[in-house]
Structures are given as C-alpha cells and as structure tokens.
Amino acid sequence: MLLQLRIENLATIRNLDVEFNAGFSILTGETGAGKSIMIDAILLVLGHRGDPEMIRTGEEQSVVEAIFSVPENSVQGEKFDLRSELDDSGIDLEDEIIVRCLISRKGRQKRLINGVSVTADFLKKVGRQLINIHGQHDNQSLLQVSSHLNFLDGYGQLLPLRLQVSELFRAMQDAKKEQKALQKQFAERADRIEELKEIIEDLSELNLLPAEESDLRQEENRLTHVEKLTSLLNQVQHQLHELDGSVLAQLEILRKLLGEAEQIDPECAKFRSGIESVLFQLEDSHQELLSYNSKIEDDPARLAWINERLSRIQHFERKFRFDNADELLTLFEKSQHELDSLEHHDENEQEIFEKIEFLKKQMQKKAELLSQQRRQAAIKMDRAIVDELRQLGMEKARFETQIISGSFEETNEPFSSTGIDQVVFMLSVNPGQEIRSLVKVASGGELSRIMLALKTVLTSLDTVEILIFDEIDTGISGGIAEIVGQKLHSLSGRHQTLCVTHLPQIVAFADHHYLVSKHLEEDETYTKINHLKTKNERVRALADLIGGQEITEQTLELANEMLNNFQTNSL
C-alpha cells in the first residue's frame, strides 16, 4: 500500500507531503491545478525517467519520495520475488519500502530504495510489484499484443502450466545449442583428431613419469659434483668417529660420567638418557652415512643419459610452451580424453538428437494442452468482459479473444516459451462495425473502460496492491459514471485504489477525497493538496464539481444526497 508521498520542487509544487489510506481514494481539482504532477511524481518512483524541465523554476533539483508497506505477494507471471530480490541487492527490508528519486538541473538522476542506490530498470521491476497505473499514458499495455496472452493466462489460472511449457522450451533450446556445438566440432573434428594423435604420439614416446624432471635434476646435480660430495661426507665421517676426540668418543665419555653421577643422584638419569639418545642417533646416522658413501661413485655414462633425457623433456616444454613437465602430463591426459570424445562423436550426437526429440514430444503435449485450456478460458473471459463493458456503457460492444495456434504438421517447431498460441483481443464498439484488433479500434476513453473491465474480471488474480486510474472518466457521464464509481469502489476491497477524476458520480463513491488546488503567493504559483476529512468539506467539494463556479443550496443538497446515497450503496 502507498502510505505517503513527499514532493519537493517539482513543477508548481514546492513542498508537499500527502498520507494515503486503504480503500478508494480520488483526486480532484481544476484543470491545471496539478493533478497530473501527482501522477508524474508516482511515475518517477516507479523508475520512469524525469525531465529536468520538471524542476521548479529557480531550484537545482527535485526530490520525490514514496513510502510503501511491503506487499505480501508477487505479481503473477513475473519472475521477480520482491523480498528476495531486495535482500540479494543488499537492501534491508522491514515493514516499509522507501523509494527516493532525485533529478538535478544538469540531468543527473539518482534512485534509492531504503537508502541503497539502484538502477532505473531495477526500480521498474520493483515498481511493477507495487503499483499498476492505468490512464492515457499507460493503457499502451492493452495496445501490446504480447500482454493479451498474459491477461488470458492470468484469467484461466494457466501460469503453472505455462511455466512447464517454458521450462521444456528452455531445456530444448539448451539441447539444440549443445547439438550445434557438436556439429561444429564434427566439422573441425578430422583436423583436431590428427593434431591430438600427434600430441599423444609425441608424449607417449617421451613416456614421462610423474615428478621425473625434478628427480633427474637432483640426480644430475649429485653426479656433477660427486667428488665434492664424497669429500664432504668423508670429513663428516672423520669428525664423527675417526678423529681423536671425535664426536662419538666425546659423547661416550659424557654418557659414562653421567652414569657415575646417576649413582650419586638419580636426578642425573635424565641427563644421561638425553646424551645416550643423541649418541645412539649419531651412531645410526654414522652407519647410514658409511653405507651411502660407499655407494657413491662417478658415473659419466649415467650423467650423459640424464642430460640427454632432460634435453628431450625441455624440447617438448618449448614445443608446447610449458614451464614444466607436469604440464606435459596434464596435456597428455586431456588430449587422450578429448580424442576419446571425438572418436565417439557419433554416439554423442545420437544421444543429443534423441534428447531433443523427447523434449519436443513433451513440449508438443504440454503446449497443445495449454492451447486447449486457453480456448476454454477465452470463452468464459470474453463473456465476463462483455458483461462488464455493457455495464460501463458499451452496450453494443463485442469482445473476442482470438487465438492463432501454430501447427506441428505445417512446421516442425511452431512453439515458443509461451506455447504455440498467439493471442489478440478483438473489439467492435458499434453495431455493424467489423470486429478488429483492439489495438486498431479503441479510443483512449474506451481503453480506460476496457482496462477497468479487465481489472474487474481479473481482480482476484491480480496481486498488485495499488491500482491508480487516471482519466478513466474520459467520454463517459451520468449513469455510466456511477457504475464506474461502483466498480472502482469494489476493486478497493482488494486493492488500494486511487483515481483522478472530475465526475461527481465517481467522487461520491470514494472513501477518501484529496483536493488539488493552485495558489498564487508573492507572484509565485504553488500546488497544494488537501485531504478532505470532514463530511462538510467533501460535500462542498462535490457541490463544486456539480455546480461549477456558483454553489447554491440546491447543489449542496444534491451533493449531500449523492454522498449519502452512493456511500450507502457502496457498503
């Protein structure tokens, strides 16, 4: 629900703060008073772009802020969950949604939701969850044939089935992309197979082992410096055991001395044990050293082979532009896998073909079922809309939903993500008039009434909480206006409904009346809006609509009577 609207420096508005209520609200005012500015302001918080020319003369920026309660549901058919989308965008959501729009004189525009900057497209998605505006500027939705299908599916409660069709369509499109990739791969397969075979042949001949390069480099280093290595190890051996006063001899002396000390003080046992442990470890290391040293020998032939082997490994590293041999092993494994896939390409292609055919059959089955149910829903919806149109003063109107279905016999793939149907609303307003596309025959006023009829018929399915009707009274008067008022009031039982009007018959049905007026102060024009809260205020405003400039006792009495009667009838 729209709770509050704040406007600063927009057209003739300097500062305006309006609180709205649930139910049916109307906005009235003289031509040029600023009613359209209110609609423009709401359009801004729905993501529409503002014109810097809208900024009040002498000011550098305009600000519009709207506060909404959080709607309970998402719009049917929209793949946009308000709560999750706001949360994913880092927007904290509690009890209210605060949308703030700023327009600068330089043309820069900023849009924020609960203090977080958002794009115009994102705000439009959010806006569609909050408000539907219907008027001369917005009835274009009825003029878009694509929307007709959505209206029908909404009425027939066919969106779950349509979603199944859509998912099958996407799965089939993905399978076709995979098939196309395979076909492209097939065209290039021969050359690629030869390339892979060459790689595999080279690397198979190389017969590289894991970590072989690093192991060979270690052995190469040892064989290259075998004399120095032997010399160093002999020195270590000499220091450990052969030298007078060698390390092992010294440790043996220490062990014996600590053994004698232990006889005097048992606390010395731990010192003896530590020395003993070191002694044993050094003796073990000495034996291992002797064994290792005895095996070290100069092997020029082995060194030459290692150098040749490393040279060959480096050759392939350079050939394939790798830094190390591990990458060669990875290339070998990947090449084998790819070659296996290409050599079994025909099997893969057959599998994807069978998958596409299966999905196509499933799609056909679901799409034909959806088409059948659409035709059944269309009959019921057409009757309901015609009945509503007749109540709205279009007694001779004919309304038909034309469904053109693709044929699987005529074309292999007649479907899209919405099925096999194209839906067009057809209308004839006057007797003898050929029924034609709604797009071609409906005037602005007729479009507003058709939209009202659709909303009335579809209202139980529409989860948008706020409906705004602008200029819906175009081309109607008298008894029809009264019916329009009744229907708008009826809609307000399920939606917060706002209507801009000049017809007293509609005004009388409203739960809340807002009067828009223009004032001149110090040679400047200001637009104000007053919520008429008392019955006397409402009667006076209604009398003004009935009698114009001159308000008499008779017009006041008539206004009071209309308000009493219409309010009673609306209960």
PADRENKE-808526 format. One line per field, with one value per residue (C-alpha): x, y, z. Coordinates in steps of 0.001 Angstrom, whole numbers, plus 524288, in hexadecimal, padded with zeros to 5 digits. Layout:
BEGIN
east	[X | ...] $
north	[Y | ...] $
up	[Z | ...] $
# end
This chain:
BEGIN
east	[80000 | 80475 | 805AB | 80BB0 | 81033 | 819CE | 81CF1 | 826C0 | 8289A | 82141 | 81A64 | 81138 | 8134F | 81D04 | 81AA3 | 80FF9 | 80DEF | 801EE | 7FDD2 | 7F532 | 7EBF1 | 7E67A | 7DA01 | 7D587 | 7DBAD | 7D90E | 7E08E | 7D910 | 7DCA4 | 7DB32 | 7E234 | 7F051 | 7EFAB | 7FA22 | 7F347 | 7FC12 | 807F6 | 803C5 | 80358 | 81082 | 8164D | 81157 | 816BD | 82428 | 82461 | 82098 | 82D24 | 828AE | 83288 | 83001 | 83218 | 83A81 | 83025 | 8274E | 82FB7 | 8294F | 82E55 | 839C8 | 83D04 | 8485B | 841E8 | 83503 | 832CC | 827CD | 8268C | 81C4B | 81A65 | 813EB | 81022 | 81649 | 80CF5 | 809FB | 80A76 | 81162 | 80ADA | 805FA | 80E65 | 819BD | 82684 | 829C3 | 82824 | 82863 | 82D78 | 83857 | 83C83 | 83DA4 | 84511 | 84E5E | 850F7 | 8551B | 848AA | 843B1 | 8352E | 82CB5 | 81F09 | 820B8 | 82695 | 82B7B | 82E08 | 83503 | 837AB | 83FDE | 8407C | 84AFD | 84A8E | 8563B | 84E5F | 8545C | 84AC6 | 84C73 | 84363 | 843EA | 83C5A | 83DC8 | 84A05 | 85092 | 8530F | 84C56 | 84B07 | 83EEE | 83C79 | 83D1C | 833EF | 82A63 | 82A45 | 82795 | 81D53 | 815D2 | 81487 | 80EBA | 8060A | 7FE2D | 7FB2C | 7F07B | 7EE66 | 7F088 | 7FF21 | 7FEAC | 7F3EC | 7FE65 | 7FF13 | 7F229 | 7F7F5 | 802E7 | 7FE4F | 80842 | 800CC | 7F423 | 7F9A2 | 7FD56 | 7EFA1 | 7E99D | 7F2FE | 7F0B2 | 7E204 | 7E291 | 7EC56 | 7F512 | 80201 | 806AD | 80459 | 80A86 | 81678 | 817C3 | 81755 | 8217F | 82AB1 | 82988 | 82C35 | 83878 | 83D2D | 83B1B | 84236 | 84DAF | 84DF0 | 84DF4 | 8595F | 86095 | 85D13 | 861D8 | 86EA4 | 87042 | 86D91 | 877A6 | 880FA | 87E39 | 881EE | 88F01 | 89068 | 8996E | 8A3E1 | 8A2C2 | 8A3CD | 8B082 | 8B5AC | 8B241 | 8B817 | 8C4DB | 8C51A | 8C217 | 8CC43 | 8D6C8 | 8D3C0 | 8D1E7 | 8DF5B | 8E4AC | 8DE5B | 8DF5D | 8DDA6 | 8D805 | 8E27C | 8ECA7 | 8F290 | 8F50E | 8FAA7 | 903DC | 90893 | 90BA1 | 91352 | 91A24 | 91EBC | 9240E | 92B73 | 930FC | 936A4 | 939E8 | 947F3 | 943FF | 938E9 | 94220 | 94BE3 | 94192 | 93C3E | 949FF | 94C51 | 93FB5 | 94357 | 950B3 | 94AF5 | 940EA | 9497B | 95755 | 95D17 | 96360 | 9595D | 94EC5 | 940C3 | 93CA8 | 94841 | 94532 | 936FB | 93AD5 | 9432D | 937EA | 92EA7 | 937D9 | 939FE | 92B6B | 92999 | 932B3 | 92BA0 | 91ED2 | 923C6 | 9251B | 918F6 | 90E0D | 90A23 | 915AF | 90F0D | 907B3 | 9145A | 91AAD | 90EAE | 90EF4 | 91D5D | 91B3B | 91024 | 91893 | 923C7 | 91B63 | 915B9 | 92341 | 927FF | 91C68 | 91EDD | 92D52 | 92A32 | 9209B | 92ACA | 934FB | 92B75 | 9276C | 93577 | 939B6 | 92FA7 | 9336D | 93B0C | 93DEE | 93528 | 937AA | 92EED | 92368 | 925C7 | 92617 | 91933 | 912D1 | 91720 | 911B7 | 904E3 | 90342 | 90661 | 8FB82 | 8F1CF | 8F56A | 8F35C | 8E524 | 8E36C | 8E7C6 | 8DF99 | 8D324 | 8D735 | 8D6E3 | 8DF16 | 8E084 | 8DEA4 | 8D28A | 8CB2D | 8CF53 | 8C921 | 8BC88 | 8BC85 | 8BE43 | 8B2A6 | 8A9C9 | 8AD6E | 8AA0D | 89CE3 | 8999C | 89DCA | 8950D | 889AA | 88BC7 | 88D21 | 87FFE | 879DA | 86F98 | 86A9D | 869CE | 862B8 | 858BA | 85675 | 85401 | 84B1D | 842EF | 84285 | 83D82 | 83317 | 82EA3 | 82DCB | 826B9 | 81C49 | 81AB9 | 81A10 | 80FC8 | 80792 | 8080D | 8069D | 7FA93 | 7F49B | 7F769 | 7F161 | 7E52B | 7E395 | 7E5D6 | 7DA91 | 7D1BA | 7D61D | 7D46A | 7C5F9 | 7C362 | 7CBCF | 7C58B | 7B803 | 7BC45 | 7C2E4 | 7B74A | 7AE73 | 7B75B | 7B84A | 7A984 | 7A8A2 | 7B2A0 | 7AA53 | 7AF8A | 7A2A4 | 7A560 | 7B37D | 7B865 | 7C4B2 | 7CB5D | 7D84A | 7DE4E | 7E7B1 | 7F06C | 7F778 | 80350 | 80236 | 80C11 | 80803 | 80B21 | 817D0 | 82130 | 821E4 | 8163C | 81857 | 81F07 | 8211A | 81292 | 80D80 | 807EA | 7FE01 | 7FD34 | 7F259 | 7EBED | 7E0A0 | 7D64C | 7CC38 | 7C086 | 7BAA9 | 7AF4F | 7A4CE | 7A876 | 7B6AE | 7C018 | 7C6D8 | 7D521 | 7E12C | 7DF9F | 7EC0C | 7E589 | 7D7EC | 7D813 | 7D8DB | 7DF36 | 7D2AC | 7CEA4 | 7DBE2 | 7DA36 | 7CD06 | 7D20E | 7DD44 | 7D38B | 7CB72 | 7D786 | 7DBAA | 7CE2A | 7CE38 | 7DC39 | 7DC9E | 7DCEC | 7E947 | 7F045 | 7F98E | 7FDF9 | 7F8E3 | 7F79B | 7EF68 | 7EF80 | 7E5BE | 7E877 | 7DE97 | 7D5EB | 7CA1A | 7CD74 | 7C164 | 7B7C3 | 7AD93 | 7A122 | 79CFE | 7A92F | 7B199 | 7AA18 | 7ACCE | 7BB30 | 7BB3C | 7B4F2 | 7BEE1 | 7CA6E | 7C534 | 7C386 | 7D1A9 | 7D5ED | 7D160 | 7DD3C | 7E62F | 7E99D | 7E31C | 7E610 | 7DEDE | 7E0AE | 7D357 | 7CA59 | 7BD80 | 7B56B | 7AF24 | 7BC8D | 7C0BC | 7B4CC | 7B902 | 7C673 | 7CAB0 | 7D479 | 7D477 | 7E0CD | 7DF15 | 7EA0C | 7EA60 | 7F334 | 7F653 | 7FD6E | 8065E | 80FE7 | 80F05 | 8122D | 80900 | 807E9 | 8009C | 7FAB6 | 7F335 | 7E991 | 7E3E0 | 7D593 | 7D2B4 | 7C5A4 | 7B8B2 | 7B647 | 7C31E | 7BFA6 | 7B1F1 | 7B771 | 7C176 | 7B725 | 7ADDA | 7B8D2 | 7B9EC | 7AB43 | 7A89F | 7B550 | 7B84A | 7AB16 | 7A7AB | 79991 | 791F9 | 78C41 | 799A8 | 79DD0 | 791A2 | 793D5 | 7A1FC | 79E1B | 793C1 | 79D4C | 7A769 | 79D9D | 79785 | 7A409 | 7AB1D | 79F98 | 79F5D | 7ADDD | 7ACD5] $
north	[80000 | 80DE9 | 81435 | 82159 | 829DC | 8350B | 83E8A | 849B0 | 85389 | 84C47 | 85542 | 85DDF | 85617 | 85B91 | 85285 | 8486B | 83D60 | 834D1 | 828F8 | 81ED3 | 814BD | 80797 | 806EC | 80FA7 | 81D2B | 8278C | 833AF | 83F3F | 84CF9 | 85702 | 8552B | 8594C | 85830 | 84DB8 | 8408B | 83BEF | 83FD0 | 8360C | 82B54 | 82FB8 | 82EEF | 82118 | 81D50 | 8222F | 81913 | 80E06 | 80FC3 | 818D0 | 82309 | 830F1 | 83D0C | 847E1 | 8512B | 84BA2 | 85224 | 85E13 | 86AFA | 86FFA | 862E2 | 859CA | 84CBF | 845EC | 83B46 | 8315C | 82783 | 81CFD | 81405 | 806DA | 7FBDF | 7EEF9 | 7E749 | 7D977 | 7D37A | 7D4F6 | 7D7FA | 7CBC1 | 7C7EC | 7D09C | 7C9A6 | 7D37D | 7D0FA | 7DE32 | 7DA26 | 7D151 | 7DAD6 | 7E61E | 7DD8D | 7D8C1 | 7E6FA | 7EA36 | 7F1B8 | 7F019 | 7ED82 | 7EE73 | 7F421 | 7FEC3 | 80148 | 80F37 | 8133D | 82030 | 8267E | 83298 | 83A40 | 844A7 | 85049 | 84A6D | 83E49 | 83515 | 82C0D | 823DF | 81922 | 812D8 | 8081F | 80890 | 810C5 | 807A5 | 80CD4 | 804D8 | 8054E | 809ED | 7FC2E | 7F652 | 800AE | 7FDD6 | 7EF70 | 7F348 | 7FD09 | 7F297 | 7EB4B | 7F72F | 7FF12 | 7FDE4 | 80B0C | 80BA4 | 817D7 | 81E3A | 81C7C | 80E91 | 807B2 | 80477 | 7F743 | 7F417 | 7F84E | 7EE65 | 7E176 | 7DA60 | 7DEA4 | 7D881 | 7CAE2 | 7CE62 | 7D349 | 7C6B1 | 7BDBE | 7C569 | 7C437 | 7B5B6 | 7B331 | 7AD16 | 7B2BF | 7A620 | 79E6F | 7A94D | 7A892 | 79A1C | 79D41 | 7A7DE | 79EC8 | 79463 | 79EBA | 7A359 | 79555 | 792D8 | 79F5D | 79B5F | 78DF4 | 79452 | 79CDF | 790AE | 78A23 | 795E9 | 795B9 | 78746 | 789C9 | 79491 | 78B9A | 78107 | 78A1F | 78CCF | 77F22 | 7792B | 78397 | 78363 | 7748F | 774EC | 77FAC | 777F8 | 76B6F | 77287 | 777E0 | 76AA1 | 763F6 | 76DA8 | 76CDD | 75E26 | 75CCC | 765E6 | 75D0D | 76759 | 76339 | 76B8A | 77416 | 76E4D | 77B57 | 77FA4 | 77248 | 77281 | 78034 | 77BFA | 77028 | 7789E | 781E4 | 776A2 | 7705B | 77D51 | 7800F | 77205 | 77524 | 78078 | 77881 | 76D2A | 77692 | 77CD1 | 76FCD | 76ABE | 776C2 | 77477 | 76627 | 76A23 | 773EE | 76A55 | 75E74 | 75E13 | 76A90 | 76A19 | 76FDC | 76DA3 | 7714F | 76349 | 76136 | 76DA4 | 769F3 | 75C6A | 762DB | 76BCE | 76020 | 758FC | 764DC | 7673A | 758CA | 75A5F | 766CD | 75F76 | 75632 | 761D1 | 76966 | 7629F | 76FF4 | 76ED0 | 76375 | 76C60 | 772F3 | 765ED | 76161 | 76D86 | 76BDF | 75D87 | 7604E | 769D2 | 76022 | 75528 | 75E14 | 76273 | 7546E | 750DE | 75C96 | 7590C | 74B5D | 75085 | 75A61 | 74F9E | 747AC | 75354 | 757CA | 74A72 | 74A88 | 757CC | 7568F | 75E71 | 75A34 | 7625B | 759B2 | 75B8F | 76A3D | 76AE0 | 7635E | 76C6A | 7787C | 772CA | 76F39 | 77CD9 | 782E6 | 77AFB | 77EBB | 78D19 | 78B9D | 78816 | 792A0 | 79CA2 | 7966E | 79769 | 7A3F0 | 79E50 | 7A1C1 | 79422 | 785C0 | 7849B | 78CAF | 78300 | 777FA | 77FED | 78288 | 77400 | 7704C | 77AEE | 7775F | 7691D | 76CF5 | 7763A | 76C51 | 76221 | 76BAE | 76F25 | 7610B | 75E51 | 76AAD | 76350 | 75D01 | 76A46 | 77061 | 76562 | 7672C | 775C6 | 7737A | 769EA | 77394 | 77E72 | 7759A | 771A1 | 77FC3 | 78382 | 7792F | 77D8A | 78BAA | 78885 | 7813D | 78C28 | 7971D | 790E5 | 78EE2 | 79D1E | 7A183 | 79988 | 79F4B | 7ACF2 | 7AB63 | 7A6F8 | 7B254 | 7BBFF | 7B8A6 | 7BB53 | 7C785 | 7CD65 | 7CBC7 | 7D1FC | 7DD8C | 7E004 | 7E03B | 7EA07 | 7F288 | 7F31E | 7F783 | 80209 | 807BE | 7FFEC | 7F8AE | 7F47D | 7F0CF | 7E3BB | 7DE75 | 7D225 | 7CBD3 | 7C717 | 7BBCA | 7B838 | 7AB74 | 7A635 | 798EC | 78E09 | 788A8 | 79534 | 79830 | 7903F | 799BE | 7A2E3 | 7A5DA | 7AFE5 | 7B0E9 | 7B438 | 7A8DF | 7A845 | 7B352 | 7C16D | 7C8BB | 7D52D | 7DC5B | 7DFED | 7EABF | 7F08C | 7FC4F | 7FFF3 | 7F7A8 | 7F3B5 | 7F6A0 | 7EC07 | 7E5CD | 7E96E | 7E937 | 7F122 | 7F811 | 7FDEC | 8017F | 805FC | 81453 | 81957 | 819BC | 80C5E | 806EE | 80BD0 | 80543 | 7F8C8 | 7F8BA | 7FAC5 | 7EF80 | 7E6DF | 7EAC5 | 7E7C3 | 7DA6C | 7D768 | 7DDFA | 7D167 | 7CD68 | 7DA77 | 7DB11 | 7E933 | 7F078 | 7FE16 | 801E2 | 80FC5 | 81419 | 820D9 | 8269C | 81AAF | 823BC | 82824 | 8274D | 822F2 | 829CD | 827E2 | 81A21 | 813FD | 81C63 | 81729 | 80933 | 80C7A | 811D9 | 8057B | 7FCD9 | 804EF | 8042D | 7F586 | 7F441 | 7FBA0 | 7F02E | 7E8A2 | 7F3A0 | 8012F | 808BA | 816C4 | 81DF9 | 82B5D | 83024 | 83BCE | 83459 | 835FA | 8288E | 8222C | 82B6E | 82803 | 819BD | 81CD4 | 8199E | 824C4 | 83182 | 8395C | 846F3 | 84C2D | 85AED | 86592 | 87205 | 87EA1 | 883DC | 88F19 | 88DA0 | 87F0B | 873C2 | 8688C | 85BAF | 8569D | 84A63 | 8492F | 83CC3 | 8401B | 83959 | 83EF3 | 83C64 | 84AF6 | 84C68 | 84107 | 8460A | 85372 | 84D99 | 844CE | 8505F | 857C1 | 84CCB | 84CA3 | 85B45 | 860EB | 86F01 | 8719B | 868F5 | 869DC | 86390 | 85A7D | 855D0 | 853EA | 84BEF | 843E0 | 841AF | 83D6A | 8344D | 82E4B | 82C3B | 825E2 | 81D4E | 8191B | 8167B | 80E2F | 806DD | 8042B | 7FD6D] $
up	[80000 | 7FD28 | 80A8E | 807B9 | 7FC59 | 7FE13 | 7F320 | 7F2DA | 7E7F3 | 7DD53 | 7D390 | 7DB95 | 7E817 | 7F1F9 | 7FD87 | 7FE24 | 807C9 | 805D5 | 80DAF | 80717 | 80C88 | 808CF | 800D4 | 7F5A7 | 7F4B1 | 7EA7B | 7E677 | 7E0FF | 7DD18 | 7D277 | 7C59D | 7C77B | 7D643 | 7D696 | 7D66F | 7CB71 | 7D382 | 7DDCC | 7D388 | 7CE17 | 7DBBC | 7DD97 | 7D04B | 7D4B5 | 7E073 | 7D74F | 7CF96 | 7C4A0 | 7C054 | 7C468 | 7BC18 | 7C228 | 7BCF2 | 7C796 | 7D209 | 7D823 | 7D2DA | 7DABB | 7E0ED | 7DDF2 | 7E08B | 7E2CE | 7ECD8 | 7ED2C | 7F817 | 7F98D | 80526 | 802D7 | 80BBF | 80793 | 7FECE | 802BB | 7F51B | 7E81F | 7DB42 | 7D483 | 7C90D | 7CD31 | 7CFC5 | 7DA33 | 7E8AA | 7EF64 | 7FCA6 | 7F79F | 7ECE9 | 7F672 | 80009 | 7F558 | 7F1B8 | 7FF91 | 802AA | 8107F | 810A3 | 81CAF | 81CAE | 8126D | 80510 | 80384 | 7F570 | 7F380 | 7E642 | 7E3C0 | 7D6F8 | 7D537 | 7CC47 | 7C500 | 7C1AA | 7CB9C | 7D259 | 7DE76 | 7E332 | 7F090 | 7F770 | 80639 | 80463 | 7FA8B | 7ECCF | 7E209 | 7D339 | 7CC0F | 7C6D7 | 7D46D | 7D9A9 | 7CE9A | 7D280 | 7E081 | 7DBF6 | 7D48E | 7E167 | 7E80A | 7DED8 | 7D263 | 7CC2A | 7C1EF | 7BA0A | 7ACE4 | 7AEA2 | 7B360 | 7AC0D | 7A232 | 7A905 | 7A291 | 795BD | 796F6 | 79193 | 79A18 | 7A641 | 7A15F | 7A357 | 7B14F | 7B42F | 7AF0F | 7B64D | 7C2BD | 7C16C | 7BE68 | 7C966 | 7BF2C | 7C3A8 | 7CA51 | 7BDBC | 7B5D1 | 7BEB6 | 7BBA1 | 7AD1A | 7AF08 | 7B663 | 7ABCA | 7A17A | 7A87A | 7AA28 | 79BAF | 797FB | 7A097 | 79A22 | 78CB8 | 79082 | 794C4 | 787E6 | 7803D | 787B0 | 7849D | 77640 | 775EE | 77CF4 | 772E7 | 767C6 | 76E28 | 77381 | 76949 | 76AB2 | 77962 | 77A07 | 77243 | 77B15 | 7874E | 781FC | 77F57 | 78D22 | 79306 | 78A6E | 78E77 | 79CDD | 79C87 | 796B8 | 7A12C | 7AB81 | 7B5E8 | 7C41B | 7CF09 | 7D562 | 7CC25 | 7C85A | 7D658 | 7D9F8 | 7CE4A | 7D159 | 7DF35 | 7DA43 | 7D010 | 7DAA9 | 7E2DA | 7D7A7 | 7D326 | 7E0AD | 7E4D4 | 7E8F0 | 7F18D | 7F76C | 7FAB7 | 800D3 | 8096B | 80E0B | 8113B | 81992 | 820D9 | 822F2 | 827F2 | 8318C | 83680 | 838DA | 833DA | 83992 | 84716 | 84FEF | 845AF | 84842 | 84B0B | 85434 | 85BA3 | 85D08 | 8620F | 86C95 | 8705C | 8712E | 87A70 | 88317 | 8843E | 88751 | 89306 | 896FA | 8963E | 8A0C5 | 8A9C5 | 8A593 | 89E12 | 898C7 | 88F69 | 8888B | 87F97 | 87B43 | 878BC | 87143 | 868AF | 8657A | 8630B | 8598C | 851D2 | 851E0 | 84C6E | 841E5 | 83DAD | 83D40 | 83495 | 82BEA | 82B3A | 82669 | 81C5B | 8180C | 81652 | 80E3C | 805D3 | 803D4 | 7FF7C | 7F48C | 7EF28 | 7E2C7 | 7D6C1 | 7CB61 | 7BF24 | 7B6E6 | 7BFFA | 7C06C | 7B19A | 7B0C1 | 7BAB4 | 7B342 | 7A6A4 | 7AD51 | 7B32F | 7A616 | 79FBA | 7AA65 | 7A890 | 799F4 | 79BF9 | 7A657 | 79C49 | 7918B | 79977 | 7A06C | 7AE15 | 7B9E0 | 7BF81 | 7BC96 | 7C533 | 7BB2E | 7B0B2 | 7B872 | 7B9BD | 7AB15 | 7A87B | 7B107 | 7AB66 | 79D84 | 79FEA | 7A5AB | 79A80 | 7904A | 7968A | 79656 | 78813 | 78401 | 78A92 | 784F0 | 77D4A | 789C8 | 7908A | 78510 | 78502 | 7939B | 79247 | 78696 | 78E7E | 799BD | 790D7 | 78B1E | 798B3 | 79D3C | 790C0 | 79325 | 7A138 | 79CD1 | 79296 | 79C88 | 7A69A | 79C85 | 7966A | 7A3DF | 7A724 | 79A47 | 79CE9 | 7AA7A | 7A530 | 79BC5 | 7A6C7 | 7AF5F | 7A42D | 7A2A8 | 7B107 | 7B16D | 7A543 | 7AB21 | 7B7F3 | 7B126 | 7A825 | 7B408 | 7BAB6 | 7AE81 | 7AD4D | 7BB59 | 7B828 | 7AD37 | 7A1D1 | 79FC2 | 791DC | 79405 | 78F2C | 79529 | 79071 | 7938F | 786EC | 7888A | 77D1B | 77F71 | 77872 | 77201 | 773D3 | 766A6 | 75F65 | 7664A | 76E43 | 7799F | 77ACA | 78931 | 791BB | 7A05E | 7A1E0 | 799CA | 78C0F | 78D1C | 7894B | 79047 | 78B57 | 791BC | 787BA | 7899E | 782ED | 789D5 | 780FE | 77A5D | 76C97 | 76F20 | 76B0B | 77695 | 775EB | 77E54 | 78AC3 | 786F5 | 77AF3 | 77F86 | 78DAC | 79169 | 79DE7 | 7A5A7 | 7A0D5 | 7A47A | 7B268 | 7B397 | 7AD52 | 7B711 | 7C21F | 7BCDD | 7BC30 | 7C9D6 | 7CEF4 | 7C87F | 7CC65 | 7D991 | 7E18E | 7DA4B | 7DACD | 7E65C | 7E434 | 7EFFF | 7EA1D | 7DE41 | 7D8F4 | 7CE8F | 7C78C | 7BDE5 | 7BE92 | 7BDBE | 7AFEF | 7A75A | 7B1DB | 7BA31 | 7C1CA | 7C4ED | 7BF1E | 7C7DC | 7D372 | 7CF2E | 7CD82 | 7DB4A | 7E06B | 7D9B8 | 7DE50 | 7EC20 | 7EA96 | 7E635 | 7F25E | 7FAA7 | 7F5BB | 7F148 | 7F5C6 | 7EAA9 | 7E6BA | 7DC01 | 7D5CB | 7D167 | 7CF7F | 7CFCE | 7DC36 | 7DA51 | 7DC11 | 7E6E4 | 7EF00 | 7F00E | 7F575 | 80346 | 802F3 | 7FB78 | 7F85A | 7F2AE | 7EA3B | 7E908 | 7E3CC | 7EB56 | 7E833 | 7F2C7 | 7F0CA | 7E217 | 7E2E2 | 7E007 | 7E9A9 | 7E8E5 | 7F57C | 7F8D7 | 803E3 | 80970 | 80B90 | 81859 | 81C48 | 815B3 | 813F2 | 80CA6 | 803DE | 80158 | 7FDC6 | 7F456 | 7EE3E | 7ECA2 | 7E604 | 7DBFA | 7D9F6 | 7D933 | 7D4C1 | 7D8DC | 7DF00 | 7EA9B | 7EEF3 | 7F9D5 | 7EFAE | 7EB28 | 7F949 | 7FC01 | 7EFB6 | 7F360 | 8010B | 7FB9D | 7F1C6 | 7FC40 | 8055E | 7FAED | 7F436 | 800EA | 80547 | 7F85A | 7F938 | 8065D] $
# end
